[in-house]
Amino acid sequence: MAEPAKVYAVADGPFKELTEQAVARLSGCERQKNEFDLDIRESYFFSQPHRAREIRSAQAISVSKPTDADTLQTGIAMELVDDFNTEVINSFMPQAEPWAERRPGMFIPPALRQQAKDAAAKQDPLIFDAIRASNLYEEFPKLGADVAIGTAAFSIDDLRPAENIVVQAIPLHEIEINVGPFGGIDDRFIVRHTKNRHVKALLGATYEKLDAECRREIEDAKKQDQVTIIRWGWWRLWDRLGDVVWQHVVMKDMKVVHAVELTGEGSCPMVVFRFNPSPEWAYGWGPLPKSLPDLRQIDDIQAKKIEHIDLTLAPPSTYPDDSGTAFDQGVEAGKMYPVRPGSEGAVKQLIEPGSMEPAIYEVDAIERALRHRFYVGMPEQRGKTPPTATQWLDEMQLAQRRFGTPGASFWKEGPAAIFLRFKFLLEKRGVIAPIEVNGKIVSLEPYNPAQRAAEQQEVAMAARYLSIVGPTWPEEFRLRVDGSATMQAIADKMRVGGLIKFRTDQEAGNIIEGIKALSEGRQQIRPSDPAAAGTL
């Protein structure tokens, strides 16, 4: 049974109303996490047994290794989590490719969309240069099992303006979130237990905005080893419909000591992303918690297999003795037990272990199902005949489609939000300028290149159509199809426009005129003409 969220007392101060609001929102976040407490703990046990199991942010985590870590009998979840994270990176955020781009939204007039698209095409490479220069890809592995559990978070901020943008992976223990009015993540808090000596470094410029009483308590030389809980909170101000506005608060313990409004798309530094979310819960339901019943079963079977091997290698035996032994408590491998004498065969093997084949087959079947559930199952050869190349590609495409459906919300809350956060910080630095159309700043929608598979299918169908229609009706085909525009459209769909360079209309016209002149000149000069023959 999940524990109820704590009821906190609110202290008086200049931010009393904001403190009351922040405390109420934090309490709702804690109630959401309590419902997933046991699932997350068990997920850690199977996938990262060395991690602290305390995920309630109000409680300090233990610095010692969990005592039950040595009882785990299987490591399949550890392997699957690493494979799943690799698949997520390669599918949604490949390091060597631009995995997001901005496109004009439906509210930009069609006549001005090309202007906005051209401006975005110049800025997007700069954004990806900043992303690659940051520590984003170094921090992603630190999320560990959190992505497979279904909920993870980054803090992305410009802590040192003269250096690269800083990304920090936020563990689930420090995350408190709740759903908003439209089913997405709204209230979000980072809760960190830290010693007083580290508070000033954590808060940065915000530290100077604390009141004198807070700073005096933190700077007390006798209290440097005492632990203070710092909470950073953000929630959307939905009454401000003209722009994206976040209320940001900094709390020392349960008291708001600093507050500010953040305006603009990408202004919130805490990016929370979920895999396979539901509308009523703040936490996603990823492949790891969905696999807990199977992981329990594998763990139990593996323990029985080890016991079976032990009994097979060193079976318990009996020997004659005046006393007798009751076996209702079981027997141990390699032990000898007394039995009453009565026959010369009293010294004998006590049990005959059965076959392990059913257990082996059962584990293999469960592991295949787990790999399928984690979206890392490769196409398998069924039967003796190897699959054809077409069958292999079809299965790979099916696997990508399965991954893309629950990953659609993940991409929007994760990679797209990360991209917009970097855009926002680069605009603050002055590296790029906000895109304006007719003097008005416009917001462009991030587009998911993971949809490229569907577009590639569209290109394949167009190529098939051209191969059928062109040879069948060649004259009408040349008359009706604009070759230049079609080539440009296909290049745009395949995203190779930056590599393939097309000549301008004027350059193409000059070449055509040159070919025409050369052709006419050759027609005028005939080998049968003696005068012309002498000039050849």
KOLTI-964721 format. One line per 8 residues: their letters; for each residue z, y, x of C-alpha. Coordinates in steps of 0.2 Angstrom, whole numbers, plus 2048, in hexadecimal, padded with zeros to 3 digits. Last residue first. Layout:
A) Z Y X  ...
end
This chain:
LTGAAAPD) 639 85F 8B8  62F 86E 8BB  61F 865 8BD  621 85B 8AE  622 86B 8A4  611 871 8A9  60A 85F 8A6  612 85E 895
SPRIQQRG) 614 84B 891  626 84C 898  62B 857 88A  635 867 88C  638 86F 87B  643 861 875  64E 862 884  651 874 881
ESLAKIGE) 655 872 86F  663 865 874  66A 870 882  66B 87F 875  673 874 868  680 86D 875  684 87F 87B  686 885 869
IINGAEQD) 691 876 865  69C 87A 875  69D 88D 870  6A2 888 85E  6B0 87D 865  6B6 88B 870  6B6 897 861  6BF 88B 855
TRFKILGG) 6CD 889 862  6CD 879 86C  6DB 86D 869  6E9 868 875  6F1 857 873  703 856 87A  70C 862 86F  703 85D 85F
VRMKDAIA) 709 84B 862  715 84B 854  70C 83C 84B  70B 846 83B  706 856 844  6F8 84C 84E  6F2 845 83E  6F1 856 836
QMTASGDV) 6E8 85D 845  6DB 84F 845  6D8 852 832  6D6 864 834  6C9 862 842  6BF 854 839  6BD 85D 828  6B8 84E 81D
RLRFEEPW) 6AB 852 80F  69B 853 818  69E 846 826  6A4 83A 819  696 83D 80D  68A 838 81B  693 829 822  697 821 811
TPGVISLY) 69D 80F 815  6A0 812 828  6AC 821 825  6B4 81B 815  6BC 80B 81B  6C2 810 82D  6C7 821 825  6D2 818 819
RAAMAVEQ) 6DA 80D 826  6DE 81C 831  6E6 825 822  6F1 815 81E  6F7 815 830  6FB 827 830  705 825 820  70E 816 828
QEAARQAP) 712 821 837  719 82E 82A  725 821 823  72B 81C 835  72D 82F 839  73B 830 82D  746 82F 83C  73F 840 841
NYPELSVI) 74C 847 835  748 859 830  754 867 832  752 875 824  74E 886 82A  759 894 825  752 8A6 824  756 8B6 82B
KGNVEIPA) 74D 8C4 821  742 8D1 82A  732 8CA 821  736 8B9 828  744 8B8 835  74A 8AA 840  75B 8AD 849  759 8B1 85B
IVGRKELL) 75A 8A4 869  764 8A5 87A  76E 8B4 873  77F 8AA 876  783 8AB 863  771 8A5 85F  774 896 86B  785 892 863
FKFRLFIA) 77C 892 851  76E 887 858  77A 87B 860  784 879 84F  773 877 846  76E 868 851  780 860 84F  77E 862 83C
APGEKWFS) 76D 859 83C  774 84C 848  784 848 83E  785 84D 82B  773 84C 828  770 83D 833  77E 833 82C  779 837 81A
AGPTGFRR) 768 82F 81E  770 821 828  774 816 818  761 815 815  75A 816 827  762 806 82D  75A 7FB 820  74A 804 823
QALQMEDL) 74B 801 836  74E 7EE 833  73F 7ED 827  734 7F5 835  73B 7E8 841  737 7DA 835  725 7E0 832  723 7E2 845
WQTATPPT) 728 7D0 848  71D 7CA 83A  70E 7D4 841  710 7CD 852  711 7BB 84C  721 7B2 84A  724 7A3 855  721 792 84C
KGRQEPMG) 730 786 84E  73A 78C 840  740 79D 83D  73F 7A8 84D  74B 7B7 84A  748 7C9 849  756 7D3 852  766 7D6 849
VYFRHRLA) 76D 7E7 84E  76F 7EF 83D  782 7EC 83D  781 7E1 82E  773 7D7 835  77D 7D4 845  78C 7CF 83A  781 7C3 830
REIADVEY) 77B 7BA 840  78D 7B9 846  793 7B1 835  785 7A4 837  78A 7A0 849  79C 79F 845  799 792 837  78D 788 842
IAPEMSGP) 79B 787 850  7A9 783 843  79E 775 83B  79A 76E 84D  7AC 76D 853  7AE 75A 84F  7BF 752 84C  7CD 750 857
EILQKVAG) 7D5 73F 858  7E8 73F 857  7F7 737 860  7EE 72F 86F  7F7 71F 873  807 718 87A  80E 70E 86C  800 701 86F
ESGPRVPY) 80D 6F3 874  814 6F3 863  824 6F8 85A  82C 706 864  832 715 85B  828 724 85F  82B 732 86C  81F 741 86E
MKGAEVGQ) 814 745 87D  80D 757 87F  7FC 75B 886  7F6 765 876  804 769 86A  809 760 85A  80C 766 848  81C 76B 83F
DFATGSDD) 81C 75B 834  81B 750 843  82C 748 841  831 73F 851  83A 72E 854  848 728 85F  849 717 868  839 71C 872
PYTSPPAL) 827 716 874  81B 723 87A  80F 72F 870  801 73A 875  7FB 74C 873  7E8 74F 877  7E5 759 887  7D2 75D 887
TLDIHEIK) 7CF 75A 875  7DF 762 86F  7DB 772 879  7C9 772 873  7CF 771 861  7DC 77F 864  7CF 78A 86B  7C3 786 85C
KAQIDDIQ) 7D1 78A 850  7D4 79B 858  7C1 79E 857  7C1 799 845  7CF 7A5 841  7C7 7B4 84A  7B6 7B0 842  7BE 7B0 831
RLDPLSKP) 7C7 7C0 834  7B7 7C8 83A  7AE 7C2 82B  7BA 7CB 81F  7BA 7DA 82A  7A7 7DD 82A  7A6 7EB 81D  7B3 7F4 828
LPGWGYAW) 7A8 7F3 837  797 7F6 82E  79C 808 829  7A5 80D 819  7A6 820 81B  7B6 82A 819  7B8 839 80D  7B8 82E 7FD
EPSPNFRF) 7B1 832 7EC  79F 834 7EF  79D 825 7FB  798 825 80D  78C 819 816  78F 820 828  798 830 829  797 840 833
VVMPCSGE) 7A4 84D 837  79F 85C 841  7AD 868 846  7A7 878 84D  7A3 880 83C  796 88E 83F  787 883 83D  780 88D 82F
GTLEVAHV) 788 89E 82F  798 8A7 82D  7A9 8A2 834  7B9 8AA 82B  7C8 8AC 836  7DA 8A6 836  7E8 8A5 843  7FA 8A0 843
VKMDKMVV) 7FA 894 833  80A 88B 833  80C 878 831  80E 874 844  805 882 84C  7F6 884 841  7E5 88C 844  7DA 891 835
HQWVVDGL) 7C8 892 832  7C0 896 821  7AE 892 821  79F 89C 81A  78E 896 818  784 8A5 810  781 8AE 800  78C 8A2 7F6
RDWLRWWG) 79D 8A8 7FC  7A8 8A1 7ED  7A6 890 7F6  7B0 894 805  7AE 885 80F  7BD 87D 818  7C3 87D 82A  7D3 878 833
WRIITVQD) 7DA 877 844  7EB 86F 846  7F6 870 855  805 865 855  812 86A 863  81A 85D 86E  828 862 87A  825 860 88C
QKKADEIE) 824 873 890  834 876 886  83F 87C 894  833 888 89B  830 891 88A  81E 895 889  81B 88D 878  82A 894 870
RRCEADLK) 826 8A6 876  814 8A4 871  819 89F 85F  825 8AE 85E  819 8BB 865  80C 8B7 857  7FD 8AD 85C  7ED 8B7 85F
EYTAGLLA) 7EE 8B5 872  7ED 8A2 870  7DC 8A3 866  7D3 8A7 877  7D6 895 87C  7E0 88B 870  7E0 87B 87A  7E4 883 88A
KVHRNKTH) 7F2 88D 883  7F9 87D 87A  7F9 872 88A  80A 876 891  811 875 87F  80D 862 87F  800 85C 873  7FE 854 862
RVIFRDDI) 7ED 858 85B  7E8 859 849  7D5 85E 846  7D3 863 834  7C4 862 828  7C3 867 815  7B1 866 80F  7A9 855 813
GGFPGVNI) 79B 852 805  79D 84D 7F3  798 85E 7EB  7A9 865 7E8  7B0 860 7F9  7B6 850 800  7C5 84F 80C  7C8 84E 81F
EIEHLPIA) 7D6 84B 82B  7D1 846 83D  7DD 845 84C  7E0 832 84A  7CD 82F 847  7C9 835 859  7C0 845 85C  7B2 845 868
QVVINEAP) 7B0 855 871  7A0 85F 875  7A0 86E 880  791 87A 881  78B 87C 893  793 889 89E  795 89C 89F  79B 89D 88D
RLDDISFA) 7A9 891 891  7B1 88A 880  7A0 88B 877  7A5 87E 86A  7A0 86D 863  7AE 863 85C  7A7 852 858  7AC 846 849
ATGIAVDA) 7AB 834 844  7AC 82A 834  7A4 819 82F  7AE 80C 838  79E 809 843  79E 81B 848  7B1 81A 84B  7B0 80B 856
GLKPFEEY) 7AD 814 866  7AD 827 864  7AE 828 876  79D 822 878  796 832 870  79F 83D 87D  793 83A 88B  784 83D 880
LNSARIAD) 78B 84E 87A  790 854 88B  784 863 88A  774 866 894  76B 85A 888  771 864 879  76C 875 881  75B 86F 886
FILPDQKA) 75A 868 874  75D 87A 86D  750 881 879  743 874 873  747 87A 861  744 88C 864  731 88D 866  72D 881 858
AADKAQQR) 739 88B 84D  730 89B 84F  71F 892 84B  727 88A 83B  72D 89B 835  71C 8A3 837  714 894 82F  71F 895 820
LAPPIFMG) 71B 8A7 81D  70C 8A5 811  715 896 808  724 8A1 803  734 89B 80A  73F 893 7FD  738 882 7FF  73F 881 811
PRREAWPE) 736 884 821  738 876 82E  745 874 83B  744 865 848  74F 857 84C  74F 848 858  746 850 866  744 842 872
AQPMFSNI) 74C 83C 882  75E 83A 87C  75A 831 86C  765 838 85E  761 82E 84E  75A 81D 852  75E 81C 865  770 823 862
VETNFDDV) 774 819 853  76D 809 85B  778 80C 86A  787 80E 85F  783 7FE 856  781 7F4 866  792 7FB 86C  79A 7F7 85B
LEMAIGTQ) 792 7E5 85B  799 7E1 86C  7AB 7E5 868  7A9 7DD 857  7A4 7CC 85F  7B3 7CC 86A  7BD 7BE 862  7CE 7B6 863
LTDADTPK) 7D9 7C6 862  7EB 7C2 865  7EC 7CC 875  7EA 7DC 86C  7F9 7D9 861  805 7E3 86C  7FB 7F3 86B  7F9 7FC 87C
SVSIAQAS) 806 809 87F  803 81C 87D  808 81B 86B  800 828 85F  80A 837 858  80C 836 845  805 845 83A  7F3 840 83F
RIERARHP) 7F5 82F 836  7E9 823 841  7F6 819 84A  7ED 80A 850  7ED 80F 862  7DD 808 86B  7DE 7F8 876  7D8 7ED 868
QSFFYSER) 7C7 7F6 867  7BB 7EC 85B  7C6 7E0 852  7D7 7E9 852  7CE 7FA 850  7C7 7F4 840  7D8 7ED 83A  7DF 7FF 83D
IDLDFENK) 7D0 807 834  7D2 7FB 825  7E5 7FE 824  7E4 811 823  7D5 813 818  7DF 818 808  7EB 822 813  7DC 82D 81A
QRECGSLR) 7D8 834 809  7EB 838 805  7EB 841 816  7DD 84C 812  7E5 851 802  7F5 856 80B  7EA 860 817  7E2 86A 809
AVAQETLE) 7F4 86E 802  7FA 873 813  7EB 87E 816  7ED 887 805  7FF 88A 808  7FC 890 81A  7EE 89C 813  7FA 8A4 807
KFPGDAVA) 808 8A6 814  7FC 8AD 822  807 8BB 827  817 8B0 826  822 8A6 81C  823 893 81F  81C 886 814  825 875 812
YVKAPEAM) 81A 866 813  818 858 807  813 848 810  804 83D 80A  809 82D 801  809 81D 80B  7FB 811 807  800 800 800
end
